[in-house]
Amino acid sequence: MKDYEVIEQIEIFHELFWGLLADLHRVTGNKVLISSDPLSIFGDKLAEICNSLLGPEYSTMEDMLRVRGIYEFARDYIKALETAGTQYYDNLTTLRFNFDMEAVEAAGTTTDALLAPMREYARKRGVSEPEYGFFTLPTDKNSYCIIIKWVLEYCHDHKEYPHYFKSIISTIDDEIEDCLPTLMEMDD
């Protein structure tokens, strides 16, 4: 049986963790994050703790001290995110290359070799690659036009290039488009 003080602490932390989740959603601009995104994983873990507080896992004051430590870390982390700003999460402009591995292997090349020209161009333009084949751009439309122009010109000069992909997904202002069909039409 749980002690009254423990029950009281559980109720308090239950409300505090829901508050943290609300803060996290506000800080990330209420964007839906991909499940592998670290902030998505962080939010899922906070929700898991919040929900398990009402179960048998947390039944002693020692457990409550652990929960307090987690809460304080999470609170400080979310405050740091807020202080740093949310430009990365707001209207993120991206370009993701999804490979057709059968076509890559059949051609005797590698995904690294296929990404090398894009990476060289990205390095010159200050475009980052936070995940393999996933490029993030400054949030202005000018940057997006410049990178898409490069992709179009590269595909025009290297007609086989689009055939190595299943999709080339672009995102700007939360609008998602597969550029590959247009690139394949250029091949005609």
C-alpha positions in Angstrom: 0.0 0.0 0.0 1.3 3.5 -0.9 2.0 6.0 1.8 -0.2 9.2 1.6 2.9 11.4 1.0 3.8 9.2 -2.0 0.3 9.5 -3.4 0.4 13.2 -3.0 3.8 13.4 -4.7 2.5 11.2 -7.6 -0.5 13.5 -8.1 1.8 16.6 -8.2 4.3 15.0 -10.6 1.6 13.7 -12.8 0.4 17.3 -13.4 3.9 18.6 -13.7 4.9 16.0 -16.4 1.7 16.9 -18.4 2.9 20.5 -18.1 6.3 19.5 -19.5 4.7 17.8 -22.4 2.6 20.9 -23.1 5.8 23.1 -22.9 7.7 20.7 -25.3 4.9 20.9 -27.8 4.8 24.7 -27.6 8.6 25.0 -27.9 8.6 22.8 -31.0 5.9 24.9 -32.5 3.4 22.0 -32.2 5.1 20.3 -35.2 4.6 16.6 -35.7 8.1 15.2 -35.4 9.3 12.0 -37.1 9.5 9.1 -34.5 13.3 8.9 -34.8 13.7 12.6 -34.0 15.4 13.0 -30.6 12.7 15.4 -29.4 10.0 12.9 -30.4 11.8 10.2 -28.4 12.2 12.6 -25.4 8.4 13.5 -25.5 7.5 9.9 -25.7 9.6 9.1 -22.7 8.0 12.0 -20.7 4.5 10.7 -21.6 5.5 7.1 -20.6 6.8 8.3 -17.2 3.6 10.4 -16.7 1.4 7.5 -17.5 3.4 5.0 -15.4 3.3 7.3 -12.3 -0.2 6.0 -11.6 0.9 2.4 -11.7 2.8 0.2 -9.2 6.2 1.2 -10.4 6.4 4.3 -8.2 5.4 3.4 -4.7 8.1 4.9 -2.3 9.5 8.3 -1.5 12.8 7.0 -3.0 11.0 6.5 -6.3 9.6 10.0 -6.0 13.2 11.4 -5.6 14.1 9.7 -8.9 11.0 11.2 -10.5 12.0 14.6 -9.1 15.5 14.3 -10.7 14.0 13.3 -14.1 11.5 16.2 -13.9 14.1 18.8 -13.0 16.4 17.6 -15.9 13.5 17.6 -18.4 12.3 21.0 -17.2 15.8 22.5 -17.6 16.2 20.9 -21.0 13.0 22.3 -22.3 13.9 25.7 -21.0 17.2 25.5 -22.8 15.4 24.6 -26.0 13.1 27.6 -25.5 16.1 29.9 -24.9 17.9 28.6 -28.0 14.9 29.4 -30.2 12.8 27.2 -32.4 13.9 28.2 -35.9 15.1 24.7 -36.6 11.6 23.3 -36.1 9.6 26.1 -37.6 9.0 25.7 -41.4 12.1 23.6 -41.9 13.1 23.4 -45.5 14.5 20.0 -46.4 15.5 17.7 -49.2 15.6 13.9 -48.5 17.1 11.4 -51.0 15.5 7.9 -50.7 17.6 5.4 -52.7 16.5 2.5 -54.9 19.1 0.1 -53.6 18.6 -2.4 -56.4 19.4 0.3 -59.0 22.4 1.5 -57.0 23.8 -2.0 -56.7 23.0 -2.9 -60.3 25.0 0.2 -61.4 28.0 -0.9 -59.2 28.0 2.4 -57.3 27.3 3.4 -53.8 25.0 5.8 -52.1 28.0 7.8 -50.8 29.2 8.2 -54.4 25.7 9.4 -55.5 25.5 11.9 -52.6 29.0 13.2 -53.0 28.1 16.0 -55.6 25.2 17.1 -53.4 27.3 17.1 -50.3 30.0 19.2 -52.0 27.4 21.7 -53.2 25.8 21.7 -49.7 29.1 22.4 -48.0 29.7 25.4 -50.2 26.2 26.8 -49.5 26.1 26.1 -45.7 23.5 23.4 -46.1 23.6 20.7 -43.4 23.1 16.9 -43.5 21.8 16.0 -40.0 20.8 12.5 -41.2 22.2 10.4 -44.1 20.8 11.8 -47.3 18.6 14.4 -45.5 19.6 18.0 -46.1 18.3 21.0 -44.2 18.3 24.5 -45.6 17.8 27.9 -44.2 14.1 28.7 -44.0 14.0 31.3 -46.8 12.5 30.4 -50.2 15.7 31.7 -52.0 17.8 28.8 -50.5 15.2 26.3 -51.5 15.1 27.6 -55.1 18.9 27.5 -55.3 19.2 23.9 -54.1 16.3 22.7 -56.3 17.9 24.5 -59.3 21.1 22.6 -58.6 19.2 19.3 -58.4 17.5 20.1 -61.7 20.7 21.1 -63.5 22.6 18.0 -62.1 19.9 15.7 -63.2 19.8 17.4 -66.7 23.6 16.9 -67.0 23.5 13.3 -65.6 20.4 11.7 -67.0 20.9 8.5 -65.1 21.0 10.2 -61.7 17.2 10.2 -60.9 17.0 6.4 -61.6 18.9 5.7 -58.4 16.1 7.0 -56.2 12.7 5.8 -55.0 11.9 9.4 -54.1 13.4 12.8 -53.6 11.2 14.5 -51.0 11.3 18.3 -50.6 9.6 20.2 -47.8 9.0 23.9 -47.6 6.5 25.7 -45.4 5.3 22.3 -44.3 4.4 21.4 -47.9 5.8 18.0 -48.9 6.4 17.1 -52.5 8.2 14.2 -54.3 10.5 15.8 -56.9 11.4 12.6 -58.6 8.5 12.4 -61.0 9.4 15.8 -62.4 13.0 14.8 -62.7 12.1 11.6 -64.5 10.0 13.6 -67.0 13.2 15.6 -67.8 14.8 12.3 -68.9 12.2 11.9 -71.7 
